Amino acid sequence: METNVIKADDLCFCYDQSSEGINDINFAIDKGEIVLLTGNSGSGKSTLLKCLNGLIPSVTEGEIKGMLSIEGEKYSDLKMHQLNQLIGSVFQNPRSQFFTDNTTAELVFPMENYGYTIDEMKKRLESLKRAFGLDGLIDRNIFTLSSGERQLIALASAVTMKQKVLLFDEPSANLDYGNAMKLGRILKRLKENGYTVIVADHRFYYLSNTIDKVLFMENGLLKVCNSEDEFKKGNYNTRSFDIFSIDIPFPINDTSGKNVARIEEVYYKDILKGINLTLRKGEITVLIGNNGAGKTTLAKTLCQSIKPDKGKVDINGLPFFIMQDPDYQLFGTSVQNELELVKNDQGAIDNVLSYLGLSKYRYKHPFDLSGGQKQRLQIAMAMLCDRELIIFDEPTSGLDVYSMLSVSEQVKKLREKAGVLVISHDYEFIRHVANRIIYLNNGVIEKDFILDRTTLSELNNIFIKMQEEE
C-alpha cells in the first residue's frame, strides 16, 4: 500500500534568466514523519520549500520539470485552494501571512472562509489554545505582540484547518529557547496525531531525537538522510543539535572602557519595572529573556523612541539601532547611497564594503539584496556611524552557521569603537560574542554578570529555566 504523502521525482526548477535553482530532486515522505529540510544560505532550501507549498510555479516564475505529488495527486493537477486544504504553511516572517490585526480573528479566519459554523470555530479555537499555550495571547492586537508571540500565533493558524501536512519555514528564528523547546514538543504531538511535518530551519536543537528524515540541500542538489543518526554521522557543518556541548573560547573582557549609557530606576507601563543598567565602551553586552520580557522595549528606551514613565536615561548621543527586520530601516536607492546617508566618506565606504564582501553590490538596490546581505549592509552602516553605543536586535535570526560566525566577527570588531548591546535568543552566537549577560525577566533585571568559564553554568541555567513547562 502506498504510504508516501509527498513524493518528488527528478524535480528541477530554474528561475527566469538565472542558473540558480534546484536540480534532480528525488525523495519520498511518509505519513507521520518529521522531516528536517536544511542547508546553508543559497543552497536551494527556500526554492524547494516554495515548490512544496505551491508558490512555485503559481507565484514565482521560472521553469519547472519533473513531478511533485501529494497523497498520490500531482501538484500540477491541483488548484491552490485544494492544496491549501492539504498543506498548512508558516512563513519565516509571520507578518507576511496575517490578514487581521486581532489574534482571535486571525485564528478563526481560515475557518470563516471555508464556512465553519460558530460552534465548530469555538471548539477548534479552544483546541488550539490548549495545544499551543495561547491563553495569554487570545483577543490581542497582533501588532502589540513580540516577534516570538506573533510566531506562535502563525504556527497555530497553520493547523486551524487540520491540514495533515505542515510546512514550517525557519519557525525557531524569532523564538526564545523556551518557546523553541515548546515548539519541539508541539511538533512531536502533531506527529503522534498523524500529521506529517516538514521543518526548514538552520537551528534544530529543539528537534533533537524527533527527526525521521533529513533533506540536506547543497548547491541546488539534495542529499537524503533516512534518520537523524545518519545525518549526525555525516559531519555536515551546520548548527549544533546539542548547543550546551559546544566548546568556544570566551571573548576577552575589558571593563575599563568609559560609560556610554546609564539607566536609573526606569519604569515603563507594566513592561519595565525599576531598571538600572550601565553600558561601557569595548564591552559586548547580551540581553536575554523570554519572548515578551521587554528586551526590545528596553532598547527603544535607550534610543529615546520610548519615554519612560519614571526614571532617568543618561546617554552620550543617540545609539545606532539595528532592527531585527532590515526592511524597516533601509531607505537608500543603492547600497552606496544607503551608506552615504550614514557617512559621506568614500574611502571609509570602500573599506567597509570590501571588509564585508559587499563591493560587487555597491549599485544594487537594498531591497534586492538577500536577507544575509541586508544584515551585512546594516553592519556596514554601524561600522561607519560615529555613535558610542550600537544596539542589535536579533542580528542572527534565520542565519546559517557560516553567516552566524561572520556576523559574530563583525560584531566583535565594533567593540573597538563603541559599546555594543545585543538582544539575542541564539545561544551559539551569544557564546561567540558575549562579554556580559543581562537576564531580563518579568520586567526586572534578574541577572547581570560577566561571562567566563566560571559563570557559563549560570548562562546555561537561565536557558534551561526558559524551557520549563508552564
Buried (B, 14 or more C-beta within 10 A) or exposed (E): EEEBBBBBEEBBBBBEEEEEBBBBBEBBBBBBBBBBBBBBBBBBBBBBBBBBBBBBBEEBEBEBEBEBBBBEEEBEEBEEEEBBBBBBBBBBBBEEBBEEEBBBBBBBBBBEEEEBEEEEBEEBBEBBBEBBBBEEBBEBEBEEBBBBBBBBBBBBBBBBBEBBBBBBBBBBBBBBBBBBBBBBBBBBEBBEEEBBBBBBBBBBBBBBEBBBBBBBBBEBBBBBBEEBEEBBEEEBEBBBBEBBEEEEEBBEBEEEBEBBBBBBEBBBEEBBBEBBBBBBBBBBBBBBBBBBBBBBBBBBBBBEEBEBEEBEBEBBEBBBBBBBBBEEBBEBEBBBBBBBEBBEEEEBBBBBBEBBEBEEBBEBBBEEBEBBBBBBBBBBBBBBBEBBBBBBBBBBBBBBBBBBBBBBEBBBBBBEBBBBBBBBBBBBBBBBBBBBBBBBBEBBBBBBEBBEEEBBEEBEEBBBBBBEEE
